[in-house]
Amino acid sequence: MKYDVVLKGGLLLDIQNRVRKFTDIAVQEGKIAALGENLDGNTVWDVSGKTVLPGVIDMHVHVTRDLGGQAGYYMSAASGVSTMIDYAGPVSDILAHVVPNGCGLNVGCLPAAPAAVLGTNPARKEVRAFLESSLRDGALGLKVLGGHFPLTPEASRFCVEECNRRRVFVAWHAGSTENRSNIYGMREAVECAKGYRLLLAHVNAYCRGNCYSYLEELRDAFQMLRDNPNIIADSHMAVNNGTSGRCTGDTVNDQITQNCLRSFGYSTTTDGLEQAIRDRVSKVIAPVGVENKLLEGAEALRHWQRGTTDVHVSFPVNLPMVAAACLLERKPGSRDFLIDMAATDGGGFPRNGLLRRLLCYYKLGYLTLEEVVYKCSTAPAQVFAMPSKGHLGIGADADIAVVDLAKGDAVMTFAKGRPVLMDGKVVGRGGTLITTPEGEEVCRREQIPYQVISPETGRFYQKEGD
């Protein structure tokens, strides 16, 4: 038969189905329809000399106005991503912009439980009401944004417990009103999650040497993960972070920004942040064309002041050696990774390029190509209960990345068979919301394309350990 799309002659790598061979791959109605030789299609792409992988899933990004910005859709698509999970929301922002700005991507959302709305110590019933409202609006669960805008430990634990009760996802950027975003905050999050499932965001960010030696912090972080298999973690590989530069009077609002200022010897005041920008220690994130860029010096200062400080800033606080260790560490006596998933914490924050960064470790011999695929596609698909993604088996969603290994990056990507990236240029339009059954009604009402998943069926809830 003649298929909608055929990619011809590439090296197909599908670790879930244990396929590694040169073959054509055919797409019909958004699904993988056939593998084999001499397949014919209405649209045929010659990908000989390229490697064909399952679509990249960046499971931790920011693409809403509150964190990162809507340019993140374009920036993620340009980096070779097919699917992403926004780790803050609000989900109303995703609903409003996934179609006009989505660049063809599949997008899910874990909205933050906002201290600005709930207060820092909401009661369980308030957390429950926020969760139920978020699920009806299309969310996949909740995120505790403890590092930036913390809740009390008790309220944070309510978020974990209520999400587990509803069998939906819950993530935590470690930190609370009692502990900051550091190794002590991580320990607190792990303790609060005892007996429950939790996605622990970017472990590398808690091992910066802010409390004691970064090597000892890393040792302790790894031990916590070994001792608590109920925790599923991710890490990223960027040196620069993204945080709020907003100030009220002489006060820097965001606790992460305060942490960064302290680590570089500046006061946690408006004047301190201004001086850090003047000294080019802090950069400012600003829209430049269709992307967000890092501005420095006088240009950065003008943008920060023009925005009355309500813009995002970036500090070089993450340690490359810690990122490498988090990416590569194995479980004792095993080839299995201690930290299954890699992400960027990017999107609107200009630190995308998940596949490109992982392929650098492949070129150095630290990761196999199969392990690259596992980190950025197969593992997140399994954890986030997306059985039709993360592989290229017959009937799977036609989420595909075509990679030029010589360039070390994706040159062509598809989401459900629709082109997202062609010859390195973003061509995708629209978007698909990944939601739970509770979110179907709002998607139908708002006429948003959607895909339903059941969080309790994924590895998040099937992982061994309590």
C-alpha positions in Angstrom: 0.0 0.0 0.0 1.0 3.7 -0.2 1.5 5.2 3.2 1.1 8.8 4.2 4.8 9.3 5.0 7.8 7.0 4.5 11.3 7.6 5.9 13.7 5.6 3.8 17.1 4.0 4.5 17.8 5.2 8.1 19.3 3.3 10.9 16.3 2.7 13.2 17.0 2.4 16.9 14.1 1.2 19.1 15.4 -0.1 22.5 12.0 -1.1 23.8 11.4 -3.4 20.9 15.1 -4.4 20.6 15.3 -3.2 17.0 18.5 -1.8 15.5 18.6 -2.1 11.8 18.5 -0.2 8.5 14.9 -0.1 7.4 12.2 2.1 5.9 9.6 3.3 8.4 6.0 4.1 7.3 3.5 6.4 8.9 -0.3 6.2 8.4 -2.8 8.4 10.2 -0.3 9.5 12.8 0.8 6.0 13.7 3.8 3.8 12.9 2.3 1.5 10.2 5.1 -0.6 8.9 8.9 -1.3 8.9 10.6 -2.9 6.0 12.2 -2.5 2.6 10.9 -0.7 -0.5 7.9 1.0 1.3 6.1 3.6 -0.7 4.4 6.8 0.5 2.7 9.9 -0.6 5.5 11.8 1.0 8.9 10.1 1.0 12.0 11.4 2.9 15.5 9.9 2.2 17.1 9.6 5.6 19.9 7.3 4.6 23.0 8.1 6.6 20.8 9.3 9.5 19.7 7.6 12.7 15.9 7.3 13.4 15.0 7.4 17.0 11.7 7.6 19.0 10.6 11.2 19.6 12.4 13.1 22.3 10.4 13.8 25.5 11.7 16.7 27.5 9.9 15.9 30.8 10.7 19.2 32.6 10.2 22.5 30.8 8.6 25.9 31.3 6.5 27.5 28.5 4.1 29.8 30.4 4.2 33.5 31.1 4.9 33.0 34.8 8.0 30.9 34.2 10.0 30.9 30.9 7.6 32.3 28.4 5.7 31.1 25.3 8.8 31.3 23.1 9.6 28.0 24.8 7.3 26.1 22.4 9.5 27.3 19.5 12.7 26.8 21.4 11.8 23.2 22.4 10.7 22.3 18.9 13.9 23.8 17.4 16.0 21.5 19.7 14.4 18.4 18.4 11.6 17.7 21.0 8.3 16.1 20.2 6.7 16.0 23.6 7.2 18.0 26.8 5.8 18.4 30.3 5.5 21.9 31.7 6.5 21.9 35.3 4.7 24.9 36.8 1.8 26.1 34.7 -0.7 27.6 35.2 -2.6 25.1 33.2 -4.9 27.9 32.0 -1.9 29.3 30.1 -1.2 26.0 28.4 -4.9 25.7 27.4 -4.7 29.2 25.9 -1.5 28.8 24.0 -0.9 25.2 23.1 -2.8 25.6 19.8 -1.6 29.0 18.6 2.0 28.7 19.9 2.5 24.9 20.1 4.7 24.3 17.1 3.1 20.9 16.6 4.2 19.6 20.0 2.5 17.3 22.5 2.3 19.2 25.8 1.3 18.1 29.3 1.3 20.2 32.5 2.0 19.9 36.2 0.8 23.2 37.6 2.4 24.6 40.7 0.4 24.8 43.9 0.8 28.6 44.2 1.6 30.2 47.6 0.3 33.5 46.1 -3.2 31.9 45.8 -3.3 29.3 48.6 -1.0 31.0 51.1 2.1 29.2 52.4 0.2 26.9 54.7 -3.1 25.8 53.0 -5.2 23.2 54.7 -5.6 19.7 53.1 -9.1 20.6 51.8 -7.7 23.7 50.0 -4.9 21.6 48.3 -7.6 19.0 47.4 -9.8 21.6 45.8 -6.9 23.1 43.8 -5.9 19.6 42.6 -9.4 18.8 41.5 -9.8 22.1 39.7 -6.5 21.7 38.0 -7.4 18.2 36.8 -10.6 19.5 35.3 -8.6 22.1 33.5 -6.5 19.5 31.9 -3.5 19.1 34.3 -1.7 15.8 34.9 -1.3 16.4 38.6 0.6 19.1 40.6 4.0 20.5 41.2 5.3 21.8 44.6 7.4 24.8 43.5 9.2 24.8 46.9 12.5 26.2 45.8 11.0 29.4 44.4 7.8 30.1 46.3 7.6 27.6 49.2 4.8 26.1 51.1 5.2 24.7 54.6 6.4 21.1 54.9 3.0 20.0 56.0 1.2 21.7 53.1 3.8 20.3 50.7 3.2 16.8 52.1 -0.6 17.4 51.5 0.2 17.9 47.8 2.1 14.6 47.7 -0.6 12.7 49.6 -3.5 14.1 47.6 -2.0 13.4 44.2 -1.1 9.9 45.3 -4.7 9.4 46.6 -6.0 10.5 43.1 -3.3 8.4 41.4 -2.0 11.4 39.4 1.5 12.8 39.1 3.2 15.0 41.7 6.6 16.7 41.4 8.6 18.7 43.9 11.3 21.3 43.4 12.7 20.7 46.8 12.4 23.5 49.3 9.8 24.7 51.9 9.3 27.5 54.4 11.7 25.5 56.6 14.5 24.6 54.1 15.8 26.1 50.9 16.5 24.6 47.5 19.6 22.6 48.6 20.6 19.3 50.0 18.6 19.9 53.2 15.6 20.7 51.2 16.0 17.5 49.2 16.3 15.5 52.4 13.1 17.1 53.7 11.2 16.3 50.4 12.3 12.7 50.6 11.2 12.4 54.2 7.8 14.0 53.5 7.3 11.6 50.6 7.9 8.4 52.7 5.3 5.9 51.6 4.3 7.9 48.5 5.4 8.3 44.9 7.2 11.5 44.0 8.9 13.0 41.0 11.9 14.9 42.4 13.0 17.6 40.1 16.7 18.2 39.0 18.7 16.5 41.6 21.9 18.2 40.4 20.5 21.6 41.5 20.7 20.5 45.2 24.4 19.7 45.1 26.1 23.0 44.5 28.1 23.1 47.7 25.8 25.6 49.4 25.6 23.6 52.6 28.8 21.6 52.7 31.2 20.1 50.1 29.4 19.5 46.8 31.0 16.0 46.6 29.6 15.1 50.0 26.2 16.6 49.0 26.2 14.5 45.9 27.1 11.4 47.9 24.2 12.1 50.3 21.8 12.8 47.4 22.7 9.5 45.7 22.2 7.6 49.0 18.8 9.1 49.5 17.7 7.9 46.1 19.1 4.4 46.7 17.3 4.2 50.0 14.0 5.6 48.7 12.9 3.8 45.4 9.5 5.5 45.7 11.3 8.6 44.3 11.8 9.0 40.6 14.2 11.8 39.7 15.6 13.7 36.8 18.6 15.8 36.2 19.7 18.5 33.7 23.0 19.4 32.3 22.9 23.2 32.1 25.3 25.5 34.0 22.9 28.5 33.9 19.6 28.5 35.8 16.4 30.5 35.4 14.7 32.4 38.1 12.6 35.5 38.8 14.2 38.9 38.9 11.1 40.5 40.4 11.6 42.8 43.4 9.1 44.4 45.7 10.6 47.6 47.1 14.1 46.6 48.2 13.3 42.9 48.5 14.1 40.2 46.0 11.0 38.0 45.9 12.2 34.6 44.7 14.1 32.5 47.2 16.2 30.8 44.4 17.3 34.3 43.3 18.2 35.0 46.9 20.2 31.8 47.1 22.1 32.7 43.9 22.9 36.2 45.2 24.3 34.8 48.4 26.4 32.2 46.6 28.2 35.0 44.7 28.5 37.3 47.7 25.8 39.8 46.9 23.1 41.1 49.2 19.6 39.7 48.7 18.2 43.1 47.9 17.2 45.0 44.7 20.6 46.8 44.8 22.3 43.5 45.2 20.6 42.0 42.1 21.3 45.2 40.2 25.0 45.0 41.0 25.1 41.3 40.0 23.6 42.3 36.6 26.1 45.2 36.2 28.9 42.8 37.0 27.6 40.3 34.4 27.3 37.6 37.1 23.6 37.6 36.5 22.2 37.6 33.0 18.7 38.6 32.0 16.4 36.5 29.9 14.7 38.5 27.1 12.8 37.9 23.9 14.9 38.4 20.8 12.9 37.5 17.7 11.1 34.2 18.1 13.4 33.0 21.0 14.5 34.1 24.4 18.2 35.0 24.8 20.6 35.8 27.7 21.4 39.5 27.8 24.5 40.8 29.7 25.7 44.0 31.2 24.1 47.3 30.3 21.7 45.8 27.8 20.5 43.3 30.5 20.2 46.1 33.1 18.0 48.2 30.7 15.7 45.2 30.1 15.4 44.4 33.8 14.6 48.0 34.7 12.3 48.5 31.7 10.3 45.5 32.9 10.1 47.0 36.4 12.2 44.0 37.5 9.4 41.6 36.6 11.6 39.6 34.2 13.6 36.4 34.5 17.3 36.3 35.3 20.0 33.6 35.1 23.0 32.7 37.2 25.9 30.2 36.4 25.2 28.2 39.5 25.0 24.5 38.4 28.2 22.5 38.5 29.1 20.5 35.3 30.8 17.7 37.2 27.6 17.2 39.3 25.5 17.2 36.2 27.7 14.5 34.7 27.6 12.4 37.9 23.8 12.6 38.1 23.5 11.6 34.4 25.8 8.6 34.6 25.4 7.2 38.1 24.2 3.5 38.2 22.5 1.6 40.9 24.8 -0.7 43.0 25.7 -3.8 41.2 23.6 -2.9 38.1 23.7 -1.2 34.8 20.4 0.6 35.6 20.6 4.3 36.1 20.1 5.7 39.5 18.4 8.8 37.9 16.4 7.5 35.0 15.5 10.7 33.2 17.3 13.6 31.7 15.6 16.9 31.0 16.5 20.6 30.4 14.3 22.6 32.8 14.3 24.7 29.6 11.5 25.7 27.2 11.4 29.4 27.7 14.6 29.4 29.7 17.4 29.3 27.1 19.0 26.0 28.0 17.3 23.6 25.6 19.0 21.0 23.5 18.4 17.8 25.5 19.3 15.4 22.7 22.3 17.5 21.7 23.7 17.5 25.2 23.2 13.7 25.6 24.8 13.0 22.3 28.0 14.8 23.6 28.2 12.0 26.2 27.7 9.4 23.5 30.5 10.9 21.5 32.8 10.8 24.6 31.9 7.1 25.1 30.1 7.7 28.4 26.7 6.7 27.1 25.7 4.3 24.4 23.2 5.4 21.8 20.7 3.1 23.3 21.2 4.8 26.7 20.7 8.2 25.1 17.3 7.0 23.8 16.4 5.6 27.2 17.2 8.8 29.0 15.3 11.2 26.8 12.5 9.0 25.3 11.8 5.5 26.6 12.1 6.2 30.3 9.9 9.3 30.4 7.3 7.6 28.2 7.2 4.7 30.7 7.1 7.0 33.8 4.5 9.3 32.4 2.2 6.5 31.3 2.5 7.1 27.5 2.7 3.6 26.1 2.3 4.8 22.6 5.4 6.9 22.8 9.1 6.2 23.5 9.4 3.5 20.9 8.8 2.9 17.2 6.7 -0.3 17.3 3.8 -0.9 14.9 0.8 1.1 16.2 2.9 3.6 18.2 2.5 7.3 17.9 4.6 8.5 15.0 6.8 10.7 17.2 10.1 10.4 15.5 13.5 12.1 15.6 15.9 11.9 12.7 19.4 12.5 13.9 22.6 13.4 12.1 25.2 11.9 14.4 28.0 13.8 12.7 26.3 17.1 13.7 25.2 15.7 17.0 21.6 16.9 16.7 18.2 16.2 15.3 17.6 17.5 11.8 14.0 16.3 11.3 11.3 15.5 13.9 7.6 14.5 13.8 4.8 14.5 16.4 2.0 12.0 15.5 3.3 11.9 12.0 3.1 15.7 11.5 6.4 17.5 10.7 7.7 19.6 13.6 11.3 20.2 12.5 12.6 20.0 8.9 16.3 20.6 8.0 16.7 22.2 11.3 13.8 24.7 10.9 10.6 24.7 12.9 7.6 24.0 10.6 5.1 22.6 13.1 1.8 24.2 13.8 -0.8 23.7 16.5 -0.4 21.4 19.4 -1.9 18.5 21.4 -2.6 18.6 25.1 -1.7 15.4 27.1 -4.3 15.1 29.8 -6.2 12.7 32.1 -9.8 11.7 31.6 -10.8 14.6 33.9 -9.5 17.0 31.3 -11.4 15.7 28.3 -14.4 18.0 28.8 -12.4 21.2 28.8 -10.4 20.1 25.7 -13.7 19.4 23.8 -15.2 22.6 25.0 -12.1 24.7 24.0 -11.6 22.6 20.8 -8.1 21.7 21.7 -6.6 18.4 20.3 -5.9 16.1 23.1 -4.5 12.7 24.1 -5.7 11.0 27.3 -3.3 9.1 29.5 -3.9 7.2 32.8 -1.1 8.1 35.3 -1.7 5.0 37.5 -0.7 2.7 34.6 2.8 4.1 34.2 6.0 3.3 35.9 5.5 6.2 38.3 3.0 4.1 40.2 4.4 0.7 39.3 7.9 1.3 40.5 9.0 -1.0 43.3 9.4 0.5 46.8 7.2 2.5 49.1 
